[in-house]
């Protein structure tokens, strides 16, 4: 018998805000040591009241717009009650009755064609703390407590691990490029709800939930293992399937039971009386829409039209920093394809030499645009441009000043070039002899010597032409 895998996802995304959702403590990335980014409010001290962070609402609405959701103009918070050591209030502030976004849809491109995944809802909530286990003890770090999250809940529309990973990669690209979240490890976590049923059946099978996964590779492995476990249980009666929560062990590649699956009744939800309803009026919604970033699909089409390769596009849309640098450089009058090459090839080369990544890139769009324009208008040649780029990235140099200091911006006249060629020829008699004997590499060696003598100044094609003419007439 053939079986169909049915999967729904609950994806928790940590928002890129400067403070937590209900207090003024810095976001999770602001913490340097355990429990150094905690106040009486986010540590659950009696009598402390939450104060809503407006930016969280704006980012949640932006995410909803990017996922084609309906934006609920009236939205409220609820208390989800459960006890765990990293939850200081013994409840989590979340949204149940009036979530901020509902009924969205995202289209995936997979090997089987396009697939529409329905978004049930997006809701705002606070994160819990973190347990750190060591030896025979466990320690609680509350830095992450009350860090703002959105949870994106899909309908059970996935039918394979490939679709799940494609969806998560698309969310990651969208949220990074949109400035909603960096989605680095730990800032994007996923609960996978999975069941199996005979192909053609409309009835759902017994559902299990695999909790709190952040690695896409692990998610794919977990889905493959868990779906096969369900099939074996149905086909060969290897075990009785029950609705439960499981965890994935990365070493063994297996899922293991944690607890019976809870229902809404187990959490005793009730409205949070400490937080007033949020009303999103027309003016505020239009302001958020006006600041909404360009959709990833639109960016991909724009980049393809500019002649940027698929591999380069993946790099751009997965890193908000370099995509923003590209867009800002283009706004200053540079060609999109040209600017992309300077960023993805030349800047990447400078960083790679020092063992760094794009996250370490320090250059403004203004400085990069100046370098590109100086090369394009012939003020300096491409090699000189690379030297200027290195100085800017590594030392923060001013491109124009650096060119003047190093003598890179002078346009070398023909007489100056011929003088250098004559000097190089007189200093390399063996290379001249080799050239006369038909060794073409000798001409290349002489050209290199001329370029070194000119320190990168002058047009390489002009220098080569003058050198070739000299050699032919010898």
Secondary structure, 3 states (H helix, E strand, C coil): CCEEEEEEEEEEEECCCCECCCCCCECHHHCCCCCCCCCCCCCCCCCCCCCCCHHHHHHHHHHHHHCCCEECCEECCEEEECCCCCCCCCEEEECCCCCCEEEEEEEEEECCEEEEEEEEEEEEEECCCEEEEECCEEEEECCCCCCEEEEEEECCCECCHHHHHHHHHHHHHHHHHCCCCCCCCCCEEEEEEEEEEECCCCCCCCCEEEEEECCHHHHHHHHHHHHHHHHHHHHHCCCCCCCEEEEEECCCCEEEEEEECCCHHHHCCEECCCCCCEECCHHHHHHHHHCCCCCHHHHHHHHHHCCCCHHHHHHHHCCHHHHHHHHHHHHCCCCHHHHHHHHHHHHHHHHHHCCCCHHHCCCCHHHHHHHHHHHHCCCCCHHHHHHHHHHHHHHCCCHHHHHHHHCCCCCCCHHHHHHHHHHHHHHCHHHHHHHHCCCCHHHHHHHHHHHHHHCCCCCHHHHHHHHHHHHHCC
